[in-house]
Amino acid sequence: MFANGLTYLAIPGPSVMPERVLRAMHRAAPNIYTGELHDVTRSVIPDLKTLAGTRHDVAIYIGNGHAVWEAALSNVIGAGDTVLVLATGRFCEGWGEMADGLGASVETIDFGNSNAVDLAQVEAVLKADTEGRIKAVLTVLVDTSTGVLNDVKGIRDTMNAAGHVALLMCDCIASLGCDEYYMDNWGVDITVAASQKGLMTPPGIGFVWFNDKANAVRETTPKVSRYWDWRPRVNADEYWKFFDGTSPTHHIYGLREALDMINEEGLQNVWARHDGLARAIWAAIDAWAAEGPMEINVMNPAERSRAVTSLCLEEGQADALRAWCEHNMGVTLGIGLGRTPASAFFRLGHMGHVNGHMVLGFLGTIDAGLKALGIPHGKGALEAASQTLADLAGTRSACCGETKAGVDTCCG
C-alpha cells in the first residue's frame, strides 16, 4: 500500500548506489586503447591502497568477491598445501571450500555464528604445528552472514607469539570502508575486497592487495592460472594487462567517483559515520528485544560490525517481516543467509552510502512491520535510535567547533 515510489535496499550488499556513482557510469563506452580511461584507472590505485591501509600492491579483477577469493588463493596456495580457516560464519567457510577445490588441505576452527575468533584456540593450533604445515591462515574482518567483527591485529599478534610464519589472508568484502582496517599495521599479508558494499559501486570488480612476503610466496608457487596471476596486473606496462583483457570500463568510472566521495568526507569520518549509525541501530534493537523474541546475533558490542547486523526472531517471523516491509513499505531487508532456520533470521545492511535519515527510515519500517504482524516487541526503539544520533551529532558538532568556540581541528 505504501510501497509506491522510491524503494530502499537495506541488505548487506549490493549496497545503495549514490547518484554521483550512477551518473559517472552513465556514459557512452570509452576508448579502451588510449586516453582518459587509462588515466582514471591509474588514479584509483593509490586511493585503493590508502583505503586498505597499505603501501603495497593491489590487483584489480573483473569478478565478485568469490572471484578474488580464488585469485588470492591461486597465487600462493597449491595442491597439497594446508590452510587454516578461522570460521565465524558462512563466508569464511566458503573461502575454505574454495581452497579445498584448488587441492589444498583445509583445517577449520569453527567459532560458531555469534562469536569472534578465540585467539587462544588459534595460538594452540599454531604452536602444535611444529612442522610448519600450515601455509596460510584465512580469516574475515567481518562475516556478512553473521555480522561478527574479528580482531585481525590480534590474530597476527597470536601468529607471531606462536612463532608461526604462515601468511595471514583477510577477507574485507563486507566491511572495507565501513569498519576500521589497517592492512600493514595489523600485519596482514593478503587482503581481498569487492566493489559492491562499502565502495558503493555495482558488483563486478574485486581487489587483491598483497605485500612483499606474499609476493615472495607467489614466486615459488609452481603453477598459477594466467588469468589469476597478480604480477602482470601490477604496474602494467601495457594497459590491457591491468585486467588481462578488456577493462571493466564503466565500473572504473563509478569506482573513481565513489573513491572521490570517500576522500571528500575523509576516511576517518566515514568510519565514524558508520560507527554512529550502527550504534543507533543497536539502540533500537535493544529496545525491541526488551520484550518478545528478537535477539541480536552478536551480544558483545566489541565484536559487532559497523556494516551489517544479523537478527533473530521466531521461526517464520523473519520471513514474514521481510515480506511485509518490502511489499507494504518498499524496504528490502536481508535474508538469513547460512542460518538455521533461515526463516527466523534477517540481516540489516548499513554500509557505504547510508546516513541518518536512511537508518531512521528503515528502522521505522521495521517497527511498523512488527506492529502490523503482531510480533511481540519492546517499545521506544525509534526514540532510542533518534536519541543516540542526537547525542552523537551534538558531541561531534561541539568537537568541530560548531558549538564550542576555538575547536576546529578534530573532525579531519
C-alpha positions, 0 to 999 in steps of 0.5 A: 500500500505504501510501497509506491515510489522510491524503494530502499535496499537495506541488505548487506550488499549490493549496497545503495548506489549514490547518484554521483556513482550512477551518473559517472557510469552513465556514459557512452563506452570509452576508448579502451586503447588510449586516453582518459580511461587509462588515466582514471584507472591509474588514479584509483590505485593509490586511493585503493591502497590508502583505503586498505591501509597499505603501501603495497600492491593491489590487483584489480579483477573483473569478478565478485568477491568469490572471484578474488577469493580464488585469485588470492588463493591461486597465487600462493596456495597449491595442491597439497598445501594446508590452510587454516580457516578461522570460521565465524560464519558462512563466508569464511567457510566458503573461502575454505571450500574454495581452497579445498577445490584448488587441492589444498588441505583445509583445517577449520576452527569453527567459532560458531555464528555469534562469536569472534575468533578465540585467539587462544584456540588459534595460538594452540593450533599454531604452536602444535604445528611444529612442522610448519604445515600450515601455509596460510591462515584465512580469516574475515574482518567481518562475516556478512552472514553473521555480522561478527567483527574479528580482531585481525591485529590480534590474530597476527599478534597470536601468529607471531607469539606462536612463532608461526610464519604462515601468511595471514589472508583477510577477507574485507568484502563486507566491511572495507570502508565501513569498519576500521582496517589497517592492512600493514599495521595489523600485519596482514599479508593478503587482503581481498575486497569487492566493489559492491558494499562499502565502495558503493559501486555495482558488483563486478570488480574485486581487489587483491592487495598483497605485500612483499612476503606474499609476493615472495610466496607467489614466486615459488608457487609452481603453477598459477592460472594466467588469468589469476596471476597478480604480477602482470596486473601490477604496474602494467606496462601495457594497459590491457594487462591491468585486467588481462583483457578488456577493462571493466570500463564503466565500473572504473568510472563509478569506482573513481567517483565513489573513491572521490566521495570517500576522500571528500568526507575523509576516511576517518569520518566515514568510519565514524559515520558508520560507527554512529549509525550502527550504534543507533541501530543497536539502540533500537534493537535493544529496545525491541528485544526488551520484550518478545523474541528478537535477539541480536546475533552478536551480544558483545558490542566489541565484536559487532560490525559497523556494516551489517547486523544479523537478527533473530526472531521466531521461526517464520517471523523473519520471513514474514517481516521481510515480506511485509516491509518490502511489499507494504513499505518498499524496504528490502531487508536481508535474508538469513543467509547460512542460518538455521532456520533461515526463516527466523533470521534477517540481516540489516545492511548499513554500509557505504552510502547510508546516513541518518535519515536512511537508518531512521527510515528503515528502522521505522519500517521495521517497527511498523512491520512488527506492529502490523504482524503482531510480533511481540516487541519492546517499545521506544526503539525509534526514540532510542535510535533518534536519541543516540544520533542526537547525542552523537551529532551534538558531541561531534558538532561541539568537537568541530567547533560548531558549538564550542568556540576555538575547536576546529581541528578534530573532525579531519 
